[in-house]
Amino acid sequence: MNEILQKRVQSAAVAGWWTILIAAAWMTLAWLAFLVILNTEPGWLLKLWGGGDLDWPDVQMIVLYFFSVFKLMLFAVVIVVIWLTLWSRRLRREG
């Protein structure tokens, strides 16, 4: 029973690390894309996001909030995956 639990916890930890890697890569690519978009300030983006109700400082603040919240969520996932990894090692050592 302990071996089955250890394998499941280890699988969850490995899947978590892959999830973190993919999320970090996506966040990096999205951040670079938004840097390019915010630097060029295309008019279609303002129309797409609100039809003229937004201005560029508002868009920059929205993007900053989005990436800040995403980083905080990613940090929470990192803490959980670290815990899963340590738990898996402990189960392996006891088994």
N, C-alpha and C positions, 0 to 999 in steps of 0.2 A: 504494500500500500504506500509506503514511504517513497519507494522508487518511482511509482507512477506519479505521485504528487510532485516529486523533484523534477521529473521530465516535463510535466505540464507547466510548472513554474518557470523552468528554464526556457521552454518554448515561448511562454508569454514574455519573458525578458528579451529574448532574441527578436521577437516580433516588435516589441516596444522600441528596441534600438534601431531597427529598420524604419519604423514609423518616424522616429526622431530625425533620422538621416534624411528621409524623403521630405519631411516638413521643413527642415532647415534649408535644404536645397531649393524647395519651392519658395520659401520666404526670401531667400537671397535673390532668386531670379525675379520675383515680383517686386522686390525693393528696387532693383536696378531698372526694371521697366517703368516703375513709377517715378524714379529719378529722371529718366529721359522724358517722360510725359510731362512732369511738373516743370522741367526746364524749358520745354518748347511751348507749353501752355496752349494746346490746341482748343479751338472754340467748340469743337464737337463734344469734348468731354463735359463742358459746362452744360450743354444742351442735354446730353445723355443723363447727367446726374440730377437735373432739376429744372431744365428749361429756362435758365437764366436767373433763377433765384439764388444761386451760389456765386461767390466770387473766388478768386484764387487763394486768398488766405484761408477761406473756409475749407476748400478742397485740401490744402496742405494740412490743415488741422485734422480733418477726417482721416487722411492717409496716415498721419502720425499716430492717432488714436488706434486705428486698426492694427498697425504693426506693433504698437506697444501692448495691446491686449493679446495679440497672437504670441508675442514673446513670453508674456506671463503665463499663458496656457501651456506653451512649450516647456517652460521651466517647471511647471507642475508635473507634466508628463515625465520629464527627466528625473525628478525626485522619485516618482513612483517606480520608474524602470530601474533606477539605482537600488531601490529597496527590493524589487523583485530579483535583481541579480545577486544581491547579498544573501537574500533568503535562499535562493537556489544553491549557492555555494555552501551555505550552512547545512542544508538538507543533504547535499552530496557528502559533506564531511561526516555527518552523523550516520549516514547510511552505509 
